[in-house]
Each structure stands twice: as C-alpha cells, then as structure tokens.
C-alpha cells in the first residue's frame, strides 16, 4: 500500500493564485486542496488535518480564519506589508519566489518522505 502524502490547504480568493500555489505544492510531492472563501476553508479544515496551510488574510473573513485555524502550520501569503500575525509559521510577501514557498513546505514534511 502506498503511503499517504501530506496535504496542504491553499486559501486565497484569487483562483489563479490558488492554482499556482497548489501546483507548487504538488510539485513538491504533497497533495493540495484549495479554498476561495472562509466557509470553504473551515469546512475543509474540519474534515482533514493539513501539514501546512497557506492563507491570504486580507480576503473576506481572513481575520476570522487567522483566529480559527491552527497557527503552528499556517503560512500567511499576502500583498499586505502591514500584516504580521503573531504565532504563525511564516509570512510570505507577494510576489514571492516559488523557492521560498517550496522551502517552507519542505520544512513541514520533506517531499521525499
């Protein structure tokens, strides 16, 4: 039986950003789920545990998601320069290099694991 690959939840209101981040996650050897709104993100997070979660906190409901999601594996990916939530795993400023995201994700679970 093939071992399960860790999953990452990508939360961003922009479908093209979700698709790009999900593609990077998959390229690193992870499974990826996406959510474009607070309700969808919470629904997914209730059903499954994620190795990492990326979030654009400036989306509608983003502040609430910051309070509701586990921060130990939360990567904030944002264009905002004034957003630096305490206790999150990392903050990536958009635009960021794909290698930056890849390195963060690999830190949660090496792609070769």
C-alpha positions, 0 to 999 in steps of 0.5 A: 500500500502506498503511503499517504502524502501530506496535504496542504490547504491553499486559501486565497480568493484569487483562483489563479493564485490558488492554482499556482500555489497548489501546483507548487505544492504538488510539485513538491510531492504533497497533495493540495486542496484549495479554498476561495472563501472562509466557509470553504476553508473551515469546512475543509479544515474540519474534515482533514488535518493539513501539514501546512496551510497557506492563507491570504488574510486580507480576503473576506473573513481572513481575520476570522480564519487567522483566529480559527485555524491552527497557527503552528502550520499556517503560512500567511501569503499576502500583498499586505506589508502591514500584516504580521500575525503573531504565532504563525509559521511564516509570512510570505510577501507577494510576489514571492519566489516559488523557492521560498514557498517550496522551502517552507513546505519542505520544512513541514514534511520533506517531499521525499518522505 
